[in-house]
């Protein structure tokens, strides 16, 4: 039996009976565009729909194509819930749950590239295409000392820029990079990961009742198998995060 939701949570999380879900289609592990033009698919949208059902609210989707813009939506009051990496840079504006999915950040390189291990990349002269302020790029901002980040707006654009300008690497999430390597040929993905990215749900920082309820909701969704099933149904390859 679904537990009842306190009225204070309903009114704070879904003002006016509408839950606005910020969906980042740039992260295809978490959300995918419906080819038929319907509602977005994937584990993030499925969690949003289940949450709206429990709140007795109508759901609306606020669509983005990169993580940075999605995170900025918190400052703009554009959404009531979103699904993003819980990076420290974002926590001043967003109250996050524990992660519900873990994904890996790594590099795409040319098949004959001399870059083979993680320590090969942070060297002067190495140019890495990366989507500005994506979760994996926020890690690069803090940790790369010598390599040059060549910025794009989205993860897909980073792969295209890497290929067009014959850069040394493209940074990104492992699953989409593996897809790109198979699609284009002559490329390979580094087997190591430079960061494990915890994908979490979040609400605007000033909504304390919503944040408490959201943390409990995400833990229940992991434990019940809901998250694992949604991942499997969407065809995404990722790991359900352990209890928070």
Secondary structure per residue as TSV (DSSP state, phi and psi in degrees):
chain	resnum	aa	ss	phi	psi
A	1	X	-	360.0	130.9
A	2	X	-	-70.2	125.6
A	3	X	-	-65.8	148.0
A	4	X	-	-71.2	152.3
A	5	X	-	-102.9	127.9
A	6	X	-	-57.5	144.4
A	7	X	H	-60.1	-33.2
A	8	X	H	-62.1	-34.4
A	9	X	H	-73.0	-43.3
A	10	X	H	-56.3	-48.4
A	11	X	H	-73.2	-31.0
A	12	X	H	-79.5	-40.0
A	13	X	H	-82.6	-32.9
A	14	X	S	-130.6	72.6
A	15	X	G	-57.9	132.6
A	16	X	G	71.4	15.1
A	17	X	G	78.4	17.0
A	18	X	E	-124.4	127.1
A	19	X	E	-100.8	112.6
A	20	X	E	-92.8	116.3
A	21	X	E	-103.3	117.7
A	22	X	E	-79.3	115.6
A	23	X	E	-116.2	123.5
A	24	X	E	-97.3	102.0
A	25	X	T	-74.9	-6.6
A	26	X	T	-72.5	-17.7
A	27	X	-	-106.5	94.1
A	28	X	T	-73.2	-10.6
A	29	X	T	-70.1	-35.6
A	30	X	T	-95.3	-35.5
A	31	X	-	-148.4	142.9
A	32	X	B	-133.9	145.4
A	33	X	-	-70.3	137.2
A	34	X	-	-75.8	120.5
A	35	X	T	-58.7	-26.0
A	36	X	T	-86.7	0.5
A	37	X	S	87.1	10.5
A	38	X	S	-86.0	-159.0
A	39	X	S	-64.5	150.1
A	40	X	-	-60.7	153.0
A	41	X	B	-109.6	171.2
A	42	X	S	110.7	173.3
A	43	X	H	-64.4	-38.6
A	44	X	H	-61.6	-56.1
A	45	X	H	-58.2	-36.3
A	46	X	H	-64.2	-41.2
A	47	X	H	-62.7	-40.9
A	48	X	H	-62.9	-41.3
A	49	X	H	-66.3	-41.0
A	50	X	H	-65.5	-39.7
A	51	X	H	-64.1	-44.5
A	52	X	H	-60.0	-39.9
A	53	X	H	-59.6	-45.1
A	54	X	H	-67.5	-33.2
A	55	X	H	-78.8	-11.8
A	56	X	T	67.4	33.4
A	57	X	-	-113.8	156.1
A	58	X	E	-81.8	142.4
A	59	X	E	-102.6	140.1
A	60	X	E	-127.7	144.9
A	61	X	E	-106.8	129.4
A	62	X	E	-106.9	107.9
A	63	X	E	-92.6	133.8
A	64	X	E	-128.1	167.4
A	65	X	S	-123.5	8.7
A	66	X	S	-157.2	155.8
A	67	X	H	-68.8	-35.9
A	68	X	H	-60.5	-46.1
A	69	X	H	-66.7	-37.1
A	70	X	H	-61.2	-46.2
A	71	X	H	-61.9	-39.0
A	72	X	H	-63.1	-22.6
A	73	X	H	-60.8	-22.8
A	74	X	H	-65.7	-41.5
A	75	X	H	-67.7	-30.0
A	76	X	H	-88.7	-5.8
A	77	X	T	66.4	32.9
A	78	X	-	-85.2	-21.8
A	79	X	-	-143.0	164.8
A	80	X	S	-104.0	-23.9
A	81	X	E	-149.2	149.0
A	82	X	E	-146.8	174.7
A	83	X	E	-134.1	104.9
A	84	X	E	-145.9	168.0
A	85	X	E	-69.1	135.6
A	86	X	-	-83.7	69.3
A	87	X	-	-81.5	143.5
A	88	X	G	-53.7	-32.7
A	89	X	G	-64.9	-23.6
A	90	X	G	-95.1	-12.4
A	91	X	T	-74.8	-11.9
A	92	X	T	-73.1	-22.4
A	93	X	T	-110.6	-19.7
A	94	X	E	-127.9	131.9
A	95	X	E	-94.0	113.0
A	96	X	E	-97.5	151.6
A	97	X	-	-77.7	177.1
A	98	X	-	-66.6	157.6
A	99	X	-	-60.4	147.1
A	100	X	S	-108.0	-19.0
A	101	X	E	-142.4	141.8
A	102	X	E	-111.2	130.7
A	103	X	E	-126.6	166.6
A	104	X	E	-111.9	139.0
A	105	X	E	-99.6	130.2
A	106	X	E	-151.4	-164.1
A	107	X	E	-125.4	145.6
A	108	X	E	-105.1	131.5
A	109	X	E	-135.5	171.0
A	110	X	E	-70.6	150.2
A	111	X	T	-57.6	-34.8
A	112	X	T	-97.9	14.8
A	113	X	-	-65.9	141.4
A	114	X	S	-74.8	-8.8
A	115	X	-	-80.1	112.9
A	116	X	-	-127.1	-29.6
A	117	X	S	-120.6	160.0
A	118	X	G	-56.6	-37.5
A	119	X	G	-68.8	-12.4
A	120	X	G	-75.3	-17.5
A	121	X	T	-87.1	-34.0
A	122	X	S	-87.6	70.0
A	123	X	S	-132.9	150.6
A	124	X	T	-60.7	138.9
A	125	X	T	93.3	-15.6
A	126	X	-	-82.4	127.2
A	127	X	E	-114.9	125.4
A	128	X	E	-121.9	119.0
A	129	X	E	-74.6	135.6
A	130	X	E	-155.8	146.7
A	131	X	E	-79.5	119.4
A	132	X	T	-55.9	124.2
A	133	X	T	68.5	13.3
A	134	X	-	-64.8	160.1
A	135	X	H	-56.9	-43.5
A	136	X	H	-70.0	-26.4
A	137	X	H	-75.3	-34.4
A	138	X	H	-60.2	-37.4
A	139	X	H	-65.6	-42.8
A	140	X	H	-62.1	-39.4
A	141	X	H	-58.2	-37.9
A	142	X	H	-82.3	-23.2
A	143	X	H	-116.4	-27.2
A	144	X	-	-75.4	130.2
A	145	X	S	-108.8	-26.2
A	146	X	S	-123.3	-38.5
A	147	X	S	-68.0	157.1
A	148	X	E	-102.0	127.6
A	149	X	E	-85.4	127.1
A	150	X	E	-107.8	113.4
A	151	X	E	-91.0	142.2
A	152	X	E	-130.7	175.9
A	153	X	S	-84.3	-39.7
A	154	X	S	-125.0	165.1
A	155	X	H	-64.5	-40.7
A	156	X	H	-62.6	-39.6
A	157	X	H	-65.8	-32.3
A	158	X	H	-63.0	-41.9
A	159	X	H	-64.9	-42.3
A	160	X	H	-64.9	-42.0
A	161	X	H	-65.1	-41.1
A	162	X	H	-55.2	-45.3
A	163	X	H	-72.6	-44.7
A	164	X	H	-66.2	-40.3
A	165	X	T	-99.0	4.9
A	166	X	T	50.0	51.8
A	167	X	-	-72.4	175.1
A	168	X	S	-77.2	-31.8
A	169	X	E	-162.1	162.2
A	170	X	E	-122.4	130.9
A	171	X	E	-88.4	151.4
A	172	X	E	174.5	-171.8
A	173	X	E	-83.4	138.0
A	174	X	H	-54.0	-50.7
A	175	X	H	-56.2	-52.6
A	176	X	H	-64.0	-32.3
A	177	X	H	-68.1	-37.7
A	178	X	H	-63.2	-40.7
A	179	X	H	-62.0	-43.6
A	180	X	H	-64.2	-41.1
A	181	X	H	-62.1	-40.5
A	182	X	H	-69.9	-35.6
A	183	X	H	-69.2	-44.5
A	184	X	H	-94.2	-28.6
A	185	X	S	74.2	160.1
A	186	X	S	71.7	15.5
A	187	X	E	-130.4	161.6
A	188	X	E	-148.2	157.4
A	189	X	E	-106.2	133.7
A	190	X	-	-61.5	131.9
A	191	X	S	-68.2	-26.4
A	192	X	S	-83.6	159.8
A	193	X	-	-117.0	134.6
A	194	X	S	-86.7	-14.5
A	195	X	E	-156.7	143.1
A	196	X	E	-100.2	123.5
A	197	X	E	-104.3	117.6
A	198	X	E	-83.4	114.9
A	199	X	E	-87.1	122.6
A	200	X	E	-124.0	168.0
A	201	X	E	-98.1	150.6
A	202	X	E	-147.8	155.7
A	203	X	E	-127.4	161.8
A	204	X	E	-54.3	141.9
A	205	X	T	-55.3	-31.0
A	206	X	T	-84.9	6.7
A	207	X	-	-105.5	83.2
A	208	X	H	-70.6	-41.2
A	209	X	H	-64.2	-40.8
A	210	X	H	-63.1	-42.3
A	211	X	H	-63.1	-41.7
A	212	X	H	-64.0	-45.8
A	213	X	H	-64.8	-40.4
A	214	X	H	-62.5	-41.5
A	215	X	H	-59.7	-43.2
A	216	X	H	-67.7	-40.4
A	217	X	H	-60.7	-46.4
A	218	X	H	-65.1	-40.2
A	219	X	H	-62.3	-40.8
A	220	X	H	-64.6	-41.4
A	221	X	H	-66.3	-34.1
A	222	X	H	-69.0	-49.4
A	223	X	H	-65.9	-33.0
A	224	X	H	-77.2	-13.6
A	225	X	T	93.0	-1.1
A	226	X	H	-59.9	-45.9
A	227	X	H	-65.0	-45.4
A	228	X	H	-61.2	-41.9
A	229	X	H	-65.6	-42.3
A	230	X	H	-63.7	-38.9
A	231	X	H	-61.6	-48.4
A	232	X	H	-61.5	-44.0
A	233	X	H	-63.6	-30.9
A	234	X	H	-85.2	-11.3
A	235	X	T	80.5	8.1
A	236	X	-	-81.6	143.6
A	237	X	-	-104.7	111.7
A	238	X	-	-161.0	171.6
A	239	X	E	-109.8	131.3
A	240	X	E	-65.3	130.5
A	241	X	-	-70.3	150.0
A	242	X	-	-68.7	168.7
A	243	X	-	-54.1	140.2
A	244	X	-	-87.0	360.0
